[in-house]
Amino acid sequence: MGRALRAYFLLLVLIGCGGGTLGTAPVGFVNQTRHSDAELWTIWQAAQQSLAQQIDLNPLQQTLSGAPPDLRPGDSRARHVEPHQILVAAVPDVAASVLLVDTGVARPDPTGLIPCPPPCNVRFAPAYSFYAQPRTKYAASWDAQSGNFSLILQYEFENHILHALGYSTQWR
């Protein structure tokens, strides 16, 4: 067997030992929270179950402009979408004084909100997610409120799943 052919077979074996498709990040989270990976997985699974039952594609639009709900039947494919190294991290809450100056909204500290960079539809939010470099960031004050933390993170994980399935998340 020629040297080039042996090198080719060795390359195939090494690729086969990689445990996945080239270019696909390993399954799991880059957890920069005070919560365990097991907690993040439980929230991810709740997001999968929720989307397998029903999908609301425009809750933000409903809130901002009173648009009618864009509800879809559940998508069973949601149960099979896995997180691929999604960064999950807390961000310090925006100060109440900054929120008041920027929006005219008065809230006590901690505000439970963080700046939401473009392409967000709002300037401040409890959390946001991006998909090209998968990440979810949330206001740090939610860490102390486990029930609310789970709901906020579930919503953001639903957005990751919907994006992976090809749905628009423009109004989520």
C-alpha positions as CSV (number, residue, x, y, z in Angstrom):
1,M,0.0,0.0,0.0
2,G,1.4,3.4,-0.9
3,R,2.4,6.0,1.6
4,A,-0.3,8.4,0.5
5,L,-3.1,5.7,0.8
6,R,-1.9,4.8,4.3
7,A,-1.9,8.4,5.3
8,Y,-5.5,8.8,3.9
9,F,-6.7,5.8,5.9
10,L,-5.1,7.1,9.0
11,L,-6.8,10.4,8.5
12,L,-10.2,8.6,8.1
13,V,-9.6,6.7,11.4
14,L,-8.6,9.9,13.2
15,I,-11.7,11.7,11.9
16,G,-13.8,8.8,12.9
17,C,-12.5,8.9,16.4
18,G,-13.5,12.6,16.7
19,G,-17.0,11.7,17.9
20,G,-18.9,13.8,15.4
21,T,-19.2,15.7,12.2
22,L,-16.4,18.0,11.3
23,G,-17.3,21.6,12.3
24,T,-19.9,20.6,14.9
25,A,-19.2,21.7,18.4
26,P,-19.6,19.1,21.1
27,V,-23.0,18.8,22.8
28,G,-23.3,20.7,26.0
29,F,-23.0,24.2,27.5
30,V,-20.2,26.6,28.3
31,N,-21.6,27.2,31.8
32,Q,-20.5,30.5,33.3
33,T,-23.3,30.6,35.8
34,R,-23.7,29.6,39.4
35,H,-26.0,26.8,38.4
36,S,-25.0,23.3,37.6
37,D,-24.8,21.7,34.2
38,A,-27.6,19.4,35.3
39,E,-29.8,22.4,36.0
40,L,-29.1,23.8,32.6
41,W,-29.9,20.4,31.0
42,T,-33.2,20.2,32.9
43,I,-34.2,23.6,31.6
44,W,-33.1,22.7,28.1
45,Q,-35.3,19.6,28.3
46,A,-38.3,21.7,29.5
47,A,-37.8,23.9,26.4
48,Q,-37.8,20.9,24.1
49,Q,-41.0,19.6,25.7
50,S,-42.7,23.0,25.5
51,L,-41.9,23.4,21.8
52,A,-43.0,19.9,21.0
53,Q,-46.5,20.8,22.4
54,Q,-47.0,24.4,21.0
55,I,-45.0,27.2,19.4
56,D,-45.6,30.9,20.0
57,L,-43.5,32.8,17.4
58,N,-44.4,36.4,18.4
59,P,-44.8,37.0,22.1
60,L,-42.7,40.1,21.9
61,Q,-44.7,41.5,19.1
62,Q,-47.9,40.8,21.0
63,T,-46.6,42.7,24.0
64,L,-45.2,45.7,22.1
65,S,-48.0,46.2,19.6
66,G,-50.9,44.1,20.5
67,A,-50.4,41.8,17.5
68,P,-52.5,38.6,17.4
69,P,-50.6,35.5,18.5
70,D,-48.7,33.5,15.9
71,L,-49.3,30.1,17.4
72,R,-48.2,26.9,15.7
73,P,-48.7,23.2,16.5
74,G,-45.8,21.7,18.4
75,D,-42.8,20.4,16.5
76,S,-41.7,16.9,17.6
77,R,-38.2,17.6,16.1
78,A,-37.6,19.9,19.1
79,R,-37.1,16.9,21.3
80,H,-34.0,16.0,19.2
81,V,-32.2,19.4,19.1
82,E,-29.2,19.5,21.4
83,P,-27.1,22.4,22.6
84,H,-23.7,22.7,21.0
85,Q,-21.5,24.6,23.4
86,I,-23.9,27.4,24.1
87,L,-22.3,30.0,26.3
88,V,-24.7,30.7,29.3
89,A,-23.6,33.6,31.5
90,A,-24.9,36.2,33.9
91,V,-24.4,39.9,33.1
92,P,-24.7,42.7,35.8
93,D,-28.1,44.3,35.8
94,V,-28.3,47.8,34.2
95,A,-28.5,50.4,37.0
96,A,-31.9,51.9,37.7
97,S,-30.5,55.4,37.1
98,V,-29.3,54.4,33.6
99,L,-32.6,52.7,32.8
100,L,-34.5,55.9,33.8
101,V,-32.3,58.2,31.7
102,D,-32.3,55.9,28.6
103,T,-36.0,54.9,28.7
104,G,-37.9,57.0,31.2
105,V,-38.8,53.8,33.0
106,A,-38.3,53.9,36.8
107,R,-37.4,50.5,38.4
108,P,-35.6,49.8,41.7
109,D,-32.2,48.2,41.7
110,P,-31.6,45.4,40.8
111,T,-33.6,46.1,37.6
112,G,-33.6,42.5,36.3
113,L,-32.6,43.9,32.9
114,I,-29.5,44.1,30.8
115,P,-28.7,46.0,27.6
116,C,-29.7,44.0,24.6
117,P,-27.4,44.6,21.7
118,P,-28.5,44.7,18.0
119,P,-30.3,43.0,16.4
120,C,-32.6,43.0,19.5
121,N,-36.0,44.6,19.1
122,V,-35.7,46.2,22.5
123,R,-33.0,48.2,24.3
124,F,-33.2,46.3,27.6
125,A,-34.3,42.8,28.4
126,P,-34.1,40.2,31.1
127,A,-32.0,38.0,28.8
128,Y,-31.0,37.6,25.1
129,S,-29.6,35.0,22.8
130,F,-27.4,34.9,19.7
131,Y,-27.0,32.0,17.4
132,A,-23.9,32.4,15.2
133,Q,-21.6,32.1,18.2
134,P,-24.2,30.5,20.4
135,R,-24.8,32.3,23.7
136,T,-27.4,33.3,26.1
137,K,-26.8,36.1,28.6
138,Y,-29.2,37.1,31.4
139,A,-29.4,39.7,34.2
140,A,-27.4,38.5,37.2
141,S,-30.2,39.3,39.6
142,W,-32.3,36.4,38.2
143,D,-29.7,34.0,39.7
144,A,-31.3,34.4,43.2
145,Q,-34.8,33.7,41.9
146,S,-34.6,30.0,40.8
147,G,-38.2,29.8,39.5
148,N,-37.9,32.9,37.4
149,F,-34.4,32.0,36.4
150,S,-35.7,28.7,35.0
151,L,-38.5,30.4,33.1
152,I,-36.2,33.1,31.6
153,L,-33.6,30.5,30.5
154,Q,-36.3,28.1,29.2
155,Y,-37.6,30.9,26.9
156,E,-34.0,31.6,25.7
157,F,-33.3,27.9,25.1
158,E,-36.6,27.7,23.2
159,N,-35.2,30.4,20.9
160,H,-32.0,28.4,20.3
161,I,-34.1,25.3,19.4
162,L,-36.5,27.3,17.2
163,H,-33.5,28.8,15.4
164,A,-31.9,25.4,14.9
165,L,-35.2,24.1,13.4
166,G,-35.4,27.1,10.9
167,Y,-38.1,29.1,12.6
168,S,-37.9,32.9,12.7
169,T,-37.1,34.2,16.2
170,Q,-37.5,37.9,15.1
171,W,-40.4,38.5,17.5
172,R,-39.2,36.3,20.4
